Amino acid sequence: MKINSIKDELNSLAYHGRGIMIGKSADGKKAVTAYFIMGRSENSRNRVFVLEGDAMRTKAFDESKMVDPHLIIYYPVRVLGNKTIVTNGDQTDTIYDLMDKQMTFEQALRTREFEDDKPNFTPRISGIIRREQDGMNFAMSILKSAEGDDSSCERFTYAYSNPIAGRAKFIHTYNGDGNPLPSFEGEPKTLELPAVDIDTLTDLIWTNLNADNKVSLFVRYIDIATGESETRVVNKNA
């Protein structure tokens, strides 16, 4: 299995699109997650992350320039009990609402498909972290069109029990720039999660995202034993 550094992975593409990282800290005490958005169009770049308690939403930086909010304004992060949900769209609410009704992460996402942004059909990527008495586990999902055919949806869920300390899994929407944009392929990538504090990790990720395309970044450390968390948000439009 190839294990890449965060620096090398983020510098491997100028355009990852949106990305989710989830893992366990090197000391094994914290669940770690990060979510970033990148953008090519003025509408996509006209955003900031805003914290609302333990949740987070996107917001237009300049309301007068907002063109079409339906795929770019949403809650990327919500918390349901011992579960933290992180996604790249309004499927966050779908997962939250249906899991609150005793459905599973995978069952909730069966009700959704990729985004309706022809010709890209942007994949919906989602992650969920669960804190348990004996540790943590997490899962990741991608919903994507089959070879760019919007009549066929491919669904992949990856579950990680008792994840290895000092490792993170990384999934993103695109395999680079293009027209249409090429969708992510394969399993989530394995990254080294260095033994650093949240500010250092935030800086590491933000610094190595493409300067022209990066828009916003969210990073959270969750104490597995207590559930207490630390959060950092960075916005290019500040």
C-alpha positions in Angstrom: 0.0 0.0 0.0 1.3 3.4 -0.9 1.5 5.8 2.0 2.0 9.4 0.8 2.7 12.6 2.8 0.0 15.3 2.9 2.5 17.7 1.3 3.2 15.4 -1.7 -0.4 14.4 -2.2 -1.8 17.9 -2.2 1.0 19.1 -4.5 0.3 16.2 -6.9 -2.7 18.0 -8.4 -3.6 21.6 -9.0 -7.3 20.8 -8.6 -8.6 18.2 -6.2 -12.0 19.9 -6.1 -13.4 19.1 -2.7 -11.5 16.8 -0.3 -12.1 14.9 3.0 -9.4 13.5 5.2 -10.2 11.3 8.3 -7.8 9.4 10.5 -6.4 8.9 14.0 -3.7 11.0 15.5 -0.2 9.6 15.9 -0.7 9.3 19.6 -3.9 7.4 19.1 -5.9 9.8 21.3 -7.8 11.9 18.7 -10.0 11.5 15.7 -8.8 13.9 13.0 -10.8 15.2 10.1 -10.3 17.9 7.5 -12.5 19.2 4.7 -11.5 21.7 2.0 -13.1 23.3 -1.0 -11.4 24.5 -4.1 -13.0 26.4 -7.0 -12.5 27.5 -10.6 -15.5 29.7 -11.3 -16.2 33.0 -9.6 -19.3 31.6 -8.1 -17.5 28.6 -6.6 -14.7 30.8 -5.2 -17.1 33.3 -3.7 -17.5 31.3 -0.4 -16.4 31.1 3.2 -16.8 28.6 6.0 -18.8 29.7 9.0 -18.9 27.8 12.3 -22.3 27.3 14.0 -21.7 25.6 17.3 -20.3 22.2 16.5 -21.6 22.4 12.9 -20.2 24.3 9.9 -21.9 25.8 6.9 -20.8 27.5 3.7 -21.8 31.1 3.0 -21.4 33.5 0.1 -18.5 35.9 0.7 -20.1 38.6 -1.5 -23.9 38.0 -1.6 -24.2 40.3 -4.6 -22.1 37.9 -6.7 -24.0 34.8 -5.8 -25.4 33.2 -9.0 -26.7 29.7 -8.1 -26.5 28.6 -4.5 -28.0 25.1 -4.7 -24.8 23.2 -5.0 -22.4 25.5 -3.1 -24.3 26.6 0.0 -24.8 23.7 2.5 -23.6 22.3 5.8 -20.4 20.3 5.3 -20.2 19.3 9.0 -22.9 18.3 11.5 -22.7 16.3 14.7 -25.2 13.7 15.8 -24.5 12.3 19.2 -21.2 10.5 19.0 -21.0 10.9 15.2 -19.4 13.6 13.2 -20.6 13.9 9.6 -18.5 15.6 6.9 -19.6 15.9 3.3 -19.3 18.0 0.2 -23.0 18.8 -0.2 -26.5 18.9 1.3 -26.3 15.1 1.8 -24.9 16.1 5.2 -28.5 16.8 6.1 -29.7 13.6 4.5 -27.3 11.5 6.6 -28.1 13.4 9.8 -31.9 13.2 9.4 -32.0 9.6 8.4 -29.5 8.3 10.9 -31.5 10.1 13.5 -34.3 7.8 12.4 -32.1 4.7 12.9 -31.0 4.3 9.3 -27.3 3.6 8.6 -24.8 5.8 6.9 -25.0 3.7 3.8 -28.7 3.4 3.8 -29.1 7.2 4.0 -26.8 7.7 1.0 -28.8 5.2 -1.0 -31.4 8.0 -1.3 -28.9 10.3 -3.0 -26.8 10.4 -6.2 -24.0 12.5 -7.7 -24.6 16.3 -8.3 -26.7 17.5 -11.2 -24.0 19.8 -12.6 -23.8 18.4 -16.1 -21.3 17.6 -17.7 -19.2 17.1 -14.6 -21.7 15.2 -12.5 -19.5 16.0 -9.5 -19.3 13.0 -7.1 -20.8 13.3 -3.7 -18.2 12.4 -1.1 -19.1 11.8 2.5 -17.4 10.7 5.7 -18.6 9.8 9.2 -16.6 9.4 12.4 -18.0 7.4 15.4 -16.6 7.5 18.8 -17.1 4.3 20.8 -16.2 3.2 24.3 -13.4 1.2 22.9 -12.1 3.7 20.4 -13.2 5.1 17.1 -14.2 3.9 13.6 -15.1 5.8 10.5 -16.5 5.3 7.0 -16.2 7.1 3.7 -18.5 7.1 0.7 -18.4 8.3 -2.9 -21.5 8.4 -5.3 -20.4 9.0 -8.9 -21.7 8.7 -12.4 -20.6 5.6 -14.3 -18.2 6.8 -17.0 -20.0 10.2 -17.1 -23.4 8.6 -17.8 -26.0 10.4 -15.7 -28.4 7.5 -15.9 -26.1 5.2 -13.9 -24.9 5.8 -10.3 -21.9 3.9 -8.8 -21.9 3.7 -5.0 -18.8 2.9 -2.9 -18.6 2.8 0.9 -15.3 2.1 2.7 -15.4 1.3 6.4 -12.4 1.5 8.8 -12.5 -0.2 12.2 -9.9 0.5 14.8 -7.9 2.6 12.3 -4.1 2.8 12.6 -2.7 5.7 14.5 -0.8 8.2 12.4 -2.7 7.5 9.3 -5.5 9.2 7.4 -7.7 8.3 4.5 -8.2 10.9 1.8 -11.0 11.1 -0.8 -11.6 14.0 -3.2 -14.0 14.8 -6.0 -11.7 15.2 -9.1 -8.6 13.6 -10.5 -7.4 17.0 -11.7 -8.6 19.7 -14.1 -10.4 19.1 -17.4 -13.6 19.6 -19.2 -15.6 17.7 -18.1 -13.8 17.3 -14.8 -12.5 13.7 -14.3 -14.0 12.0 -11.3 -12.0 10.5 -8.4 -11.2 6.8 -9.0 -10.2 4.0 -6.7 -10.1 3.6 -2.9 -9.5 6.5 -0.6 -5.8 7.3 -0.5 -3.7 6.5 2.6 -1.7 9.5 4.0 0.8 9.9 6.8 -0.8 11.9 9.7 2.2 13.6 11.4 2.4 14.0 15.2 1.6 17.7 15.2 -0.9 20.0 16.9 -4.1 21.2 15.1 -2.6 24.5 14.1 0.5 22.9 12.5 -1.7 20.4 10.6 -4.0 23.2 9.4 -1.1 25.2 8.1 0.4 22.1 6.4 -2.8 21.4 4.5 -3.6 25.1 3.6 0.0 25.9 2.5 0.1 22.9 0.1 -3.3 23.4 -1.5 -3.0 25.1 -4.9 -2.8 28.9 -4.3 -5.1 29.9 -7.2 -7.8 27.3 -6.6 -8.1 26.9 -2.8 -11.1 28.5 -1.1 -11.7 27.3 2.5 -10.4 24.7 4.9 -11.9 23.1 8.1 -9.9 21.0 10.5 -11.1 19.3 13.7 -9.4 17.2 16.4 -11.8 15.1 18.5 -10.7 13.6 21.8 -11.7 10.0 21.5 -12.2 9.4 25.2 -14.1 12.6 26.1 -15.5 13.9 22.8 -14.1 17.4 23.4 -12.9 19.0 20.1 -10.8 21.7 18.7 -11.6 23.3 15.4 -9.8 25.6 12.9 -11.2 27.3 9.9 -9.2 29.1 7.2 -10.9 31.2 4.4 -9.1 32.7 1.5 -11.8 35.4 1.4 -11.2 36.8 4.9 
